[in-house]
Amino acid sequence: MAALEPFLVLAEAVSEGRLSAAEFSRVCLPLYKQYGGPYPSTDHYQAATDLFYLAFDYDAAGTGASDLLDGDQVRAKAAEIAERMRLLLR
């Protein structure tokens, strides 16, 4: 079964500025794509998927150039997703 914790660590790291938006995107996209197993609930899956799409939107579909979001927007949205994840893991 897929766990949410690796995604939470990643969301917290970018929201706290320990990872840049570009570094976050480089880690999050392959992590999500290669992560196996079903999630414990639909809410867990949705939180991980929302984080993936945040990274995808920043990365401009794999071109390496930011497109839809800037770094501050990524940090703010990652903080929101991290909070949802923390609530799910209680």
Backbone torsions as a table, in degrees:
resi	resn	phi	psi	omega
1	MET	NA	137.3	-179.6
2	ALA	-75.0	136.9	179.6
3	ALA	-104.3	152.5	-177.9
4	LEU	-87.1	-18.0	-173.2
5	GLU	-55.1	-43.8	179.0
6	PRO	-60.9	-34.3	178.7
7	PHE	-72.4	-35.6	177.4
8	LEU	-65.2	-44.7	178.1
9	VAL	-57.8	-43.5	179.9
10	LEU	-66.1	-44.9	179.5
11	ALA	-62.8	-41.4	178.4
12	GLU	-66.1	-40.5	-178.5
13	ALA	-61.6	-43.5	-180.0
14	VAL	-75.3	-36.6	-178.9
15	SER	-67.8	-30.2	179.5
16	GLU	-89.3	-2.1	178.5
17	GLY	83.0	10.3	177.1
18	ARG	-76.9	-20.3	173.6
19	LEU	-126.0	141.7	173.1
20	SER	-75.4	165.4	177.3
21	ALA	-60.8	-37.9	179.7
22	ALA	-66.9	-43.1	178.0
23	GLU	-63.9	-43.5	177.4
24	PHE	-55.7	-46.6	-178.7
25	SER	-63.5	-42.2	-179.5
26	ARG	-63.9	-29.8	-179.9
27	VAL	-89.0	-42.7	-172.8
28	CYS	-67.3	-43.8	-175.4
29	LEU	-59.3	-53.0	179.4
30	PRO	-69.5	-32.3	177.9
31	LEU	-58.8	-48.3	-178.4
32	TYR	-65.3	-45.5	-176.5
33	LYS	-64.7	-31.7	-175.5
34	GLN	-101.3	1.7	-177.2
35	TYR	-77.4	129.2	-173.2
36	GLY	-102.5	165.3	172.3
37	GLY	86.0	159.6	177.0
38	PRO	-73.5	155.7	176.3
39	TYR	-89.0	155.2	-178.4
40	PRO	-60.8	-28.3	179.3
41	SER	-154.1	168.3	176.2
42	THR	-62.4	-36.0	179.5
43	ASP	-65.2	-39.2	176.3
44	HIS	-62.3	-48.0	179.3
45	TYR	-59.4	-44.1	-177.7
46	GLN	-64.7	-39.7	179.0
47	ALA	-63.6	-45.0	178.0
48	ALA	-64.2	-39.6	179.8
49	THR	-67.7	-39.7	177.4
50	ASP	-61.9	-39.3	177.6
51	LEU	-65.5	-41.7	176.9
52	PHE	-58.0	-47.9	-178.2
53	TYR	-67.9	-28.3	173.3
54	LEU	-63.3	-46.4	177.6
55	ALA	-64.4	-41.8	-179.5
56	PHE	-63.3	-45.5	179.9
57	ASP	-63.9	-36.1	177.2
58	TYR	-67.8	-43.0	-173.6
59	ASP	-76.3	-3.2	179.4
60	ALA	55.3	51.2	174.2
61	ALA	59.5	38.3	173.2
62	GLY	88.8	7.9	-178.9
63	THR	-83.4	-14.4	-178.7
64	GLY	83.6	-1.8	177.8
65	ALA	-112.5	128.1	-178.4
66	SER	-62.9	145.8	-173.2
67	ASP	-129.2	-68.1	-170.7
68	LEU	-88.5	-25.8	-174.3
69	LEU	-132.9	152.3	171.6
70	ASP	-102.5	175.5	-175.9
71	GLY	-59.4	-40.0	179.1
72	ASP	-64.3	-39.7	177.9
73	GLN	-65.7	-39.4	178.2
74	VAL	-62.3	-46.4	179.7
75	ARG	-60.3	-44.0	-179.2
76	ALA	-65.3	-45.5	-179.6
77	LYS	-68.3	-36.7	177.5
78	ALA	-64.3	-37.0	177.7
79	ALA	-63.1	-41.1	178.0
80	GLU	-63.3	-44.9	-179.5
81	ILE	-66.5	-39.8	178.6
82	ALA	-60.6	-41.0	178.6
83	GLU	-62.9	-43.6	176.4
84	ARG	-59.7	-42.3	-179.6
85	MET	-64.3	-42.6	179.0
86	ARG	-59.7	-40.9	178.3
87	LEU	-64.3	-38.1	179.9
88	LEU	-68.6	-29.3	-176.1
89	LEU	-88.9	-0.3	177.5
90	ARG	-71.8	NA	NA
